[in-house]
């Protein structure tokens, strides 16, 4: 049994300190760094001065629970931080609305405890304590009360003066309740005669002890120590008390490399040297596997040596300063000495400089990340807007006996046993039953050519390609070495790793570290955290293993579509989830209220984790994957082991004998092969009747383990299906959870009076499939799915409004967090949306982008591409159209490879869908079919063409036979023969853009001579429609569709096509500038300037600055005067001229001084004659007289941008900007630019551009005017 010392740490900081705590990230990092140094478990903070919206600053940086009580303004405030290693379960809490105290009632393991953090009033206020202690007394259990009591309990010992009559009433109340509640002031209990103080009054030059921990007498025996630290970070000393909690376990050290070290060039050089040294010494003395295992151990040791040495140096310096400060404090406690006080102030300054300099360095890199990536689509922006995630700590679990386990080690043991059993084979010796099942199936197999490609030797190029496909920032496996290390030193490491793989293949087993994985658990949404089955096990594999898995995945993924039927759309290239949902919706429509029909959604229990390996290998063999490739697969599944990590506790390793690892890049594809025989059996079973539409029977729709079965003749089909599932489970391990499998009976009466409830769960309201709510009534699908999403979007954007993010950042939030959710529904539910849907979202987006302020630019302008003056705000309606156009592309594909929903919609028409699309005017088309999905696709097809002003009158794709506008084509059977001979569309009449003669058509198509009149009819029809005989051109949409039927990214491409067709433009702003300049600016120049605004800098705020200049968003005195006539309309700088935009930016004589000063400096830097030209300075339009190379152009552009930034910063001030301010802005931003160049490995390029400015800075006094 291990006892962990739990430290309850108390910090008090005066108002002025926590003012900086809030606004100065350096101070926040200093405090968190100190807590880390002290290995804090529970932390009490007072006077935080944080309001509710500020708490995220702490929550996102503290690894554990954060509880707080805040005031309505930035005053007072207390906070309790509980480290994730402490299994504290909150049962109840009391939060003071005045921000004076917080009470947490809960348990740590089986110990019931109350944590009370208080910040008492300065005055003698016994009522405060009276109310506080009465509230505390209502909670049962032990008490730990800590904080700033603002009152000494024993003046003779707790004041350096030895006297004190203040707060006597408060003192008596505290002592009374200490007696009533059996509380002890623990520091004084342990130090009955010692004088030590926690607070220094700089006004009275006295010390006092007013910071205490009062604990229940029951806890005294568990206290290890209690002490005050130095008064360093504020005028109060932190107090620490350690309390032993029995059975609280702690885990051993686990190595995990921090990728930030790769930003340290010295560390990278160190690693380069050590890698070279290792492989230079260790050549062929041992096997490649042993050498690789030893290398990983060696390099971990070298990394630890380097990083610990650096850290030790830092903490040694910090510790020495703390000891010196503490020693002098002890002297001051006895007698105040101004010289000693001055000495302490000097030491504190040194301490602050040492701790803050390290933090500032780290923050500089952080600032660079925000400068480069902070408001772009990516992890950093996602981190800023995400909700605070629930703590991953598992506080309790129900074991197999139904007991509630709270001990961390026992929780780990319970879950280890659960997963050990889950991954233990149940059906290892059932090959006869397995073969009997599989022998009935006819497996598709690979061609010899494909098999040879699959089984070729591994190459270094394949390893490097796989490595580049892997994402950074992922948790490493048991060896602690992340993918960033492999990428950074790939050239050195990949040859040796290839040797390891090849040698392992020969031996039939991987090295031990490549066979190991750590299972981390993620709680499934909406599940009970106490249930063992509520967690999704994610295997953290070593990166070298994942490289091999990714190579094997890359080889097989292009062949999977040839082996897996097209009703399986999960993890298959070219197949998407919306194929499944559209198929389901079409069947629901066609068979609405049909008797004896049902749709069954199967829920597989731990689908990936239960697959038996023997069955998997046999299945792969029958698909013809070949012995060579199978040997690699068997290698990965030979003697694998896993450990379970919970609450930082790592279990002992255990062996795996079934399951495909979630987190392995190869697992999803292997699972597809494992589940396909089940699908084949259901498809082939004569007693499992699918749903027949037209001439085709529909049986299954699969997305990996999410399976829907379409059923009719339910009395026979359901029992037979049950038998198949039971038989399949008996050797594969694949088990259906019938309680969670949803049966939707299509007939309303049968649905209400279902007799199948015992076999599957009857769901009359529908069920959720692939995130889409499937309802029996097509009319309710839109409201059921879209209304909750719209509400969620509105709520999320409302929550994110308060973030300090620019409009470009807000637009990127919409793109990153809102648009993908909408696009998924647009594709999955192909039904028309009400106009109010788009108008609601547009209003919501506008309010969010402009943060509830009056929009300065119209939304329709912001939709546009950069070069046309927009900011690429998603146009939701155009995206909706684009999504429907993407699905319409399947109407033009080969029917043999089309998804099943195409056949369903095609059954509605007498022609192919492509032909039907052009066979009649849209009104007629919509009359011919009632299918809402087909009608909607047709509507959007025509609406999109009309939007682009390419309305379809006659298209080259228009049919001849079956064309209702061409009357002979409807009635004359001869034109059907034309179609059979290859003349099915108008474009077939043309050769190289010219209408073929009849004789040429006879030659090419074999038409009978007596069809000349039909030829004349067609020719006359074409002329009547086109007024010419030239070939009807394909529309933009048609052209793209035919050329990109098998391409990726079609949705974005369609959206861009539609956006290009928008008639919105920014030319009114161009005209305004022309009027100001009294000079013409061409449309091409304007578009280049607009594009430049969004491409000249990596920083989004710099881009926005230039954009605001171009689009005249600054509020001028003239505008202010229009709002309020009492405000003068004259320029605030010169106070002489009218304050128009152009005047304030350029014409003002004071601004001209600044521009001349700045351009003079730019001329010095570039050694070029840069003219005082408004087109250059404002729009970056270079005159023909200024010809410079690319590097000088970058320097000029950056310099002009910073000049405009200085003007913007001084916009409201009466004093003009000065060149020294421009130099400071240049220097500040240049430091971040330099870090960006370092990260990209282009430091030489940086110096080649900026050397002149860096040399200039060394000669300039940056602080002068």
Beta strands, then each sheet from edge to edge (+ up, - down):
strand 1: 4-11
strand 2: 42-46
strand 3: 64-69
strand 4: 78-83
strand 5: 88-95
strand 6: 101-108
strand 7: 111-119
strand 8: 142-148
strand 9: 183-185
strand 10: 199-201
strand 11: 206-208
strand 12: 211-216
strand 13: 223-228
strand 14: 239-245
strand 15: 397-398
strand 16: 404-405
strand 17: 516-523
strand 18: 535-541
strand 19: 597-602
strand 20: 641-646
strand 21: 649-650
strand 22: 654-655
strand 23: 691-693
strand 24: 696-698
strand 25: 700-703
strand 26: 706-712
strand 27: 742-745
strand 28: 761-762
strand 29: 767-769
strand 30: 772-774
strand 31: 990-991
strand 32: 994-995
sheet 1: 3+ 4- 2+ 1+ 14- 13+
sheet 2: 5+ 6- 7+ 8+ 12- 9+
sheet 3: 10+ 11-
sheet 4: 15+ 16-
sheet 5: 18+ 17- 20- 21+
sheet 6: 18+ 17- 20- 22+
sheet 7: 25+ 26- 19+ 27- 28-
sheet 8: 23+ 24-
sheet 9: 29+ 30-
sheet 10: 31+ 32-
end
